[in-house]
Amino acid sequence: MTGVSGGRCFVIKSSWAFAFCACLTAAAAGQSLAAPKPAAPLPGEEVVQRMVQRNLERANALRAFEATRTYRLEYRGFPSNREAEMVTSVIYQAPESKEFIVVSQNGSKLIIDRVFRKLLESEQEAMKAENRTRTALNTDNYNFQLIGYETSGPDANYVLQVEPKNPTKFVYRGKIWIDARDFAVSKMQVEPAKSPSFWTKRSEIQHTYAKVEGFWLPKQNRSVSTIRLGGQAVLTIDYSGYKIRDPLTAASPNGLSPMSSVSR
């Protein structure tokens, strides 16, 4: 995704100044063109194979964790502007138990009840074994195409285009970045393969991950949705305070009542 950088100069009433600036611009363009994109060390098929294998290994190793999430939503449009925020504690125990505890909430009750709580319910639904099988990032559920290889200092990422084989509200299409060292997803720019609601015309999602004690876990999710009635909703989810736990030590904090829980 590199491009040719153009030069910029101030207006000076001198012909040699214009010529000098033009030379600098040409030189900069020449240097940019002379720097080719780095070639991907591995073919796309091997990248996907390693990612799937390493994801399975990490999933089997991650038995429990606790974390904090902050949900924020701003809606601008018909019939009125609204916003809300909700902070939750999350307790996960493998393979499919996830408990949410509401720590605080403020703002539009409509957003809290019909958006935030629905998100938590949808996530619990996605935790079911059959849904996890149908949505796993592997060749059973997605088609992959290697479209790039990016480097930034010591970090390098393979860039893949992904397309679901069976579009549902739980899967997505777009681009994903795979860390070249750990073969873990580090970033996504995607959209739902199927709109979760008739009222949502389009959603663009940016999702980033961070490495925590050897595990790649969500860091931030930002979704911009265009509503059919002409409004726009910006949802941000920030993930923080991760604590990797042994299953026997992960428990609900004292004094807080779970909003909802799943244990199967």
Contacts in CASP RR format, 6 or more apart in sequence:
PFRMAT RR
TARGET T0000
AUTHOR 0000-0000-0000
METHOD contacts of the structure
MODEL  1
MTGVSGGRCFVIKSSWAFAFCACLTAAAAGQSLAAPKPAAPLPGEEVVQR
MVQRNLERANALRAFEATRTYRLEYRGFPSNREAEMVTSVIYQAPESKEF
IVVSQNGSKLIIDRVFRKLLESEQEAMKAENRTRTALNTDNYNFQLIGYE
TSGPDANYVLQVEPKNPTKFVYRGKIWIDARDFAVSKMQVEPAKSPSFWT
KRSEIQHTYAKVEGFWLPKQNRSVSTIRLGGQAVLTIDYSGYKIRDPLTA
ASPNGLSPMSSVSR
1 150 0 8 1.000
2 32 0 8 1.000
2 35 0 8 1.000
2 37 0 8 1.000
3 32 0 8 1.000
4 29 0 8 1.000
4 30 0 8 1.000
4 32 0 8 1.000
4 33 0 8 1.000
5 28 0 8 1.000
5 29 0 8 1.000
5 32 0 8 1.000
6 25 0 8 1.000
6 28 0 8 1.000
6 29 0 8 1.000
7 21 0 8 1.000
7 24 0 8 1.000
7 25 0 8 1.000
7 28 0 8 1.000
9 17 0 8 1.000
9 18 0 8 1.000
9 21 0 8 1.000
9 24 0 8 1.000
12 18 0 8 1.000
37 148 0 8 1.000
37 149 0 8 1.000
38 149 0 8 1.000
38 150 0 8 1.000
38 151 0 8 1.000
38 156 0 8 1.000
39 149 0 8 1.000
40 47 0 8 1.000
40 146 0 8 1.000
40 148 0 8 1.000
40 149 0 8 1.000
40 158 0 8 1.000
41 149 0 8 1.000
41 180 0 8 1.000
42 50 0 8 1.000
42 158 0 8 1.000
43 146 0 8 1.000
44 144 0 8 1.000
44 145 0 8 1.000
44 146 0 8 1.000
44 158 0 8 1.000
44 160 0 8 1.000
47 146 0 8 1.000
47 158 0 8 1.000
47 160 0 8 1.000
47 178 0 8 1.000
47 183 0 8 1.000
48 138 0 8 1.000
48 139 0 8 1.000
48 144 0 8 1.000
48 160 0 8 1.000
50 183 0 8 1.000
51 137 0 8 1.000
51 178 0 8 1.000
51 183 0 8 1.000
51 184 0 8 1.000
51 185 0 8 1.000
52 137 0 8 1.000
52 138 0 8 1.000
52 139 0 8 1.000
53 183 0 8 1.000
54 182 0 8 1.000
54 183 0 8 1.000
54 184 0 8 1.000
55 136 0 8 1.000
55 137 0 8 1.000
55 183 0 8 1.000
55 184 0 8 1.000
58 184 0 8 1.000
58 214 0 8 1.000
58 215 0 8 1.000
58 216 0 8 1.000
59 94 0 8 1.000
61 215 0 8 1.000
62 94 0 8 1.000
62 215 0 8 1.000
62 244 0 8 1.000
63 93 0 8 1.000
63 94 0 8 1.000
63 245 0 8 1.000
63 246 0 8 1.000
63 247 0 8 1.000
64 91 0 8 1.000
64 92 0 8 1.000
64 93 0 8 1.000
64 94 0 8 1.000
64 244 0 8 1.000
64 245 0 8 1.000
64 246 0 8 1.000
64 247 0 8 1.000
64 249 0 8 1.000
64 250 0 8 1.000
65 91 0 8 1.000
65 92 0 8 1.000
65 215 0 8 1.000
65 217 0 8 1.000
65 242 0 8 1.000
65 243 0 8 1.000
65 244 0 8 1.000
65 245 0 8 1.000
65 250 0 8 1.000
66 89 0 8 1.000
66 90 0 8 1.000
66 91 0 8 1.000
66 92 0 8 1.000
66 241 0 8 1.000
66 242 0 8 1.000
66 243 0 8 1.000
66 245 0 8 1.000
66 250 0 8 1.000
67 89 0 8 1.000
67 90 0 8 1.000
67 92 0 8 1.000
67 217 0 8 1.000
67 239 0 8 1.000
67 240 0 8 1.000
67 241 0 8 1.000
67 242 0 8 1.000
67 243 0 8 1.000
68 87 0 8 1.000
68 88 0 8 1.000
68 89 0 8 1.000
68 90 0 8 1.000
68 103 0 8 1.000
68 239 0 8 1.000
68 240 0 8 1.000
68 241 0 8 1.000
69 87 0 8 1.000
69 88 0 8 1.000
69 89 0 8 1.000
69 90 0 8 1.000
69 237 0 8 1.000
69 238 0 8 1.000
69 239 0 8 1.000
69 240 0 8 1.000
70 85 0 8 1.000
70 86 0 8 1.000
70 87 0 8 1.000
70 237 0 8 1.000
70 238 0 8 1.000
70 240 0 8 1.000
71 84 0 8 1.000
71 85 0 8 1.000
71 86 0 8 1.000
71 87 0 8 1.000
71 88 0 8 1.000
71 116 0 8 1.000
71 119 0 8 1.000
71 235 0 8 1.000
71 236 0 8 1.000
71 237 0 8 1.000
72 83 0 8 1.000
72 84 0 8 1.000
72 85 0 8 1.000
72 235 0 8 1.000
72 236 0 8 1.000
72 237 0 8 1.000
72 238 0 8 1.000
73 83 0 8 1.000
73 84 0 8 1.000
73 85 0 8 1.000
73 111 0 8 1.000
73 115 0 8 1.000
73 116 0 8 1.000
73 233 0 8 1.000
73 234 0 8 1.000
73 235 0 8 1.000
73 236 0 8 1.000
74 81 0 8 1.000
74 82 0 8 1.000
74 83 0 8 1.000
74 233 0 8 1.000
74 234 0 8 1.000
75 81 0 8 1.000
75 82 0 8 1.000
75 83 0 8 1.000
75 108 0 8 1.000
75 111 0 8 1.000
75 227 0 8 1.000
75 231 0 8 1.000
75 232 0 8 1.000
75 233 0 8 1.000
75 234 0 8 1.000
76 231 0 8 1.000
76 232 0 8 1.000
76 233 0 8 1.000
77 227 0 8 1.000
77 229 0 8 1.000
77 230 0 8 1.000
77 231 0 8 1.000
77 232 0 8 1.000
78 227 0 8 1.000
78 229 0 8 1.000
78 230 0 8 1.000
78 231 0 8 1.000
82 107 0 8 1.000
82 108 0 8 1.000
82 110 0 8 1.000
82 111 0 8 1.000
83 107 0 8 1.000
83 108 0 8 1.000
83 111 0 8 1.000
84 105 0 8 1.000
84 106 0 8 1.000
84 107 0 8 1.000
84 108 0 8 1.000
84 109 0 8 1.000
84 111 0 8 1.000
84 112 0 8 1.000
84 115 0 8 1.000
84 116 0 8 1.000
85 104 0 8 1.000
85 105 0 8 1.000
85 106 0 8 1.000
85 107 0 8 1.000
86 102 0 8 1.000
86 104 0 8 1.000
86 105 0 8 1.000
86 106 0 8 1.000
86 112 0 8 1.000
86 116 0 8 1.000
87 102 0 8 1.000
87 103 0 8 1.000
87 104 0 8 1.000
87 105 0 8 1.000
88 100 0 8 1.000
88 101 0 8 1.000
88 102 0 8 1.000
88 103 0 8 1.000
88 120 0 8 1.000
88 259 0 8 1.000
89 100 0 8 1.000
89 101 0 8 1.000
89 103 0 8 1.000
89 253 0 8 1.000
89 256 0 8 1.000
90 98 0 8 1.000
90 99 0 8 1.000
90 100 0 8 1.000
90 101 0 8 1.000
91 98 0 8 1.000
91 99 0 8 1.000
91 101 0 8 1.000
91 250 0 8 1.000
91 251 0 8 1.000
91 252 0 8 1.000
92 98 0 8 1.000
92 99 0 8 1.000
92 250 0 8 1.000
93 247 0 8 1.000
93 250 0 8 1.000
93 263 0 8 1.000
94 247 0 8 1.000
95 129 0 8 1.000
96 127 0 8 1.000
96 128 0 8 1.000
96 129 0 8 1.000
96 132 0 8 1.000
96 262 0 8 1.000
96 264 0 8 1.000
97 127 0 8 1.000
97 261 0 8 1.000
97 262 0 8 1.000
97 263 0 8 1.000
97 264 0 8 1.000
98 123 0 8 1.000
98 124 0 8 1.000
98 127 0 8 1.000
98 261 0 8 1.000
98 262 0 8 1.000
99 252 0 8 1.000
99 258 0 8 1.000
99 260 0 8 1.000
99 261 0 8 1.000
99 262 0 8 1.000
99 263 0 8 1.000
100 120 0 8 1.000
100 258 0 8 1.000
100 259 0 8 1.000
100 260 0 8 1.000
100 261 0 8 1.000
101 252 0 8 1.000
101 253 0 8 1.000
101 256 0 8 1.000
101 257 0 8 1.000
101 258 0 8 1.000
101 259 0 8 1.000
102 259 0 8 1.000
103 256 0 8 1.000
105 112 0 8 1.000
105 116 0 8 1.000
115 235 0 8 1.000
117 259 0 8 1.000
120 259 0 8 1.000
120 260 0 8 1.000
121 260 0 8 1.000
122 196 0 8 1.000
124 260 0 8 1.000
124 262 0 8 1.000
125 131 0 8 1.000
126 132 0 8 1.000
126 135 0 8 1.000
126 170 0 8 1.000
127 262 0 8 1.000
128 264 0 8 1.000
129 264 0 8 1.000
131 170 0 8 1.000
134 141 0 8 1.000
134 166 0 8 1.000
134 168 0 8 1.000
134 170 0 8 1.000
134 171 0 8 1.000
135 141 0 8 1.000
135 168 0 8 1.000
135 170 0 8 1.000
135 171 0 8 1.000
137 162 0 8 1.000
137 176 0 8 1.000
137 185 0 8 1.000
140 165 0 8 1.000
141 164 0 8 1.000
141 165 0 8 1.000
141 166 0 8 1.000
141 171 0 8 1.000
142 162 0 8 1.000
142 163 0 8 1.000
142 164 0 8 1.000
142 165 0 8 1.000
142 171 0 8 1.000
143 162 0 8 1.000
143 163 0 8 1.000
143 164 0 8 1.000
143 165 0 8 1.000
144 160 0 8 1.000
144 161 0 8 1.000
144 162 0 8 1.000
145 160 0 8 1.000
145 161 0 8 1.000
146 158 0 8 1.000
146 159 0 8 1.000
146 160 0 8 1.000
147 159 0 8 1.000
147 160 0 8 1.000
147 161 0 8 1.000
147 175 0 8 1.000
148 158 0 8 1.000
148 159 0 8 1.000
149 156 0 8 1.000
149 157 0 8 1.000
149 158 0 8 1.000
149 159 0 8 1.000
149 180 0 8 1.000
150 156 0 8 1.000
150 157 0 8 1.000
150 159 0 8 1.000
150 177 0 8 1.000
151 157 0 8 1.000
155 179 0 8 1.000
155 180 0 8 1.000
156 179 0 8 1.000
156 180 0 8 1.000
156 181 0 8 1.000
157 177 0 8 1.000
157 178 0 8 1.000
157 179 0 8 1.000
157 180 0 8 1.000
157 186 0 8 1.000
157 187 0 8 1.000
158 177 0 8 1.000
158 178 0 8 1.000
158 180 0 8 1.000
159 175 0 8 1.000
159 176 0 8 1.000
159 177 0 8 1.000
159 178 0 8 1.000
160 175 0 8 1.000
160 176 0 8 1.000
160 177 0 8 1.000
160 178 0 8 1.000
161 174 0 8 1.000
161 175 0 8 1.000
162 172 0 8 1.000
162 173 0 8 1.000
162 174 0 8 1.000
162 175 0 8 1.000
162 176 0 8 1.000
162 190 0 8 1.000
163 173 0 8 1.000
163 174 0 8 1.000
164 171 0 8 1.000
164 172 0 8 1.000
164 173 0 8 1.000
164 193 0 8 1.000
167 173 0 8 1.000
167 193 0 8 1.000
167 194 0 8 1.000
168 193 0 8 1.000
168 194 0 8 1.000
169 192 0 8 1.000
169 193 0 8 1.000
169 194 0 8 1.000
169 195 0 8 1.000
169 196 0 8 1.000
171 192 0 8 1.000
171 193 0 8 1.000
171 194 0 8 1.000
172 188 0 8 1.000
172 190 0 8 1.000
172 191 0 8 1.000
172 192 0 8 1.000
172 193 0 8 1.000
172 205 0 8 1.000
173 190 0 8 1.000
173 191 0 8 1.000
173 193 0 8 1.000
174 188 0 8 1.000
174 189 0 8 1.000
174 190 0 8 1.000
174 191 0 8 1.000
175 188 0 8 1.000
175 189 0 8 1.000
175 190 0 8 1.000
176 185 0 8 1.000
176 187 0 8 1.000
176 188 0 8 1.000
176 189 0 8 1.000
176 190 0 8 1.000
177 185 0 8 1.000
177 186 0 8 1.000
177 187 0 8 1.000
177 188 0 8 1.000
178 184 0 8 1.000
178 185 0 8 1.000
178 186 0 8 1.000
179 185 0 8 1.000
179 186 0 8 1.000
179 216 0 8 1.000
182 211 0 8 1.000
182 214 0 8 1.000
182 216 0 8 1.000
184 209 0 8 1.000
184 211 0 8 1.000
184 216 0 8 1.000
185 209 0 8 1.000
185 216 0 8 1.000
186 208 0 8 1.000
186 209 0 8 1.000
186 216 0 8 1.000
187 206 0 8 1.000
187 207 0 8 1.000
187 208 0 8 1.000
187 209 0 8 1.000
188 205 0 8 1.000
188 206 0 8 1.000
188 207 0 8 1.000
188 208 0 8 1.000
189 204 0 8 1.000
189 205 0 8 1.000
189 206 0 8 1.000
190 205 0 8 1.000
190 207 0 8 1.000
191 202 0 8 1.000
191 203 0 8 1.000
191 204 0 8 1.000
191 205 0 8 1.000
192 203 0 8 1.000
192 205 0 8 1.000
195 201 0 8 1.000
195 202 0 8 1.000
195 203 0 8 1.000
196 203 0 8 1.000
198 228 0 8 1.000
199 227 0 8 1.000
199 228 0 8 1.000
199 229 0 8 1.000
200 225 0 8 1.000
200 226 0 8 1.000
200 227 0 8 1.000
200 228 0 8 1.000
201 225 0 8 1.000
201 226 0 8 1.000
201 227 0 8 1.000
201 228 0 8 1.000
202 225 0 8 1.000
202 226 0 8 1.000
203 223 0 8 1.000
203 224 0 8 1.000
203 225 0 8 1.000
203 226 0 8 1.000
204 223 0 8 1.000
204 224 0 8 1.000
204 225 0 8 1.000
205 221 0 8 1.000
205 222 0 8 1.000
205 223 0 8 1.000
206 220 0 8 1.000
206 221 0 8 1.000
206 222 0 8 1.000
206 223 0 8 1.000
207 218 0 8 1.000
207 220 0 8 1.000
207 221 0 8 1.000
207 222 0 8 1.000
208 218 0 8 1.000
208 219 0 8 1.000
208 220 0 8 1.000
208 221 0 8 1.000
209 216 0 8 1.000
209 217 0 8 1.000
209 218 0 8 1.000
209 219 0 8 1.000
210 216 0 8 1.000
210 217 0 8 1.000
210 219 0 8 1.000
211 217 0 8 1.000
212 242 0 8 1.000
212 244 0 8 1.000
213 242 0 8 1.000
213 244 0 8 1.000
215 244 0 8 1.000
217 239 0 8 1.000
217 242 0 8 1.000
218 237 0 8 1.000
218 239 0 8 1.000
219 238 0 8 1.000
219 239 0 8 1.000
220 236 0 8 1.000
220 237 0 8 1.000
220 238 0 8 1.000
220 239 0 8 1.000
221 235 0 8 1.000
221 236 0 8 1.000
221 237 0 8 1.000
221 239 0 8 1.000
222 234 0 8 1.000
222 235 0 8 1.000
222 236 0 8 1.000
222 237 0 8 1.000
223 233 0 8 1.000
223 234 0 8 1.000
223 235 0 8 1.000
223 236 0 8 1.000
224 232 0 8 1.000
224 233 0 8 1.000
224 234 0 8 1.000
225 232 0 8 1.000
225 233 0 8 1.000
225 234 0 8 1.000
225 235 0 8 1.000
226 232 0 8 1.000
227 233 0 8 1.000
252 258 0 8 1.000
END
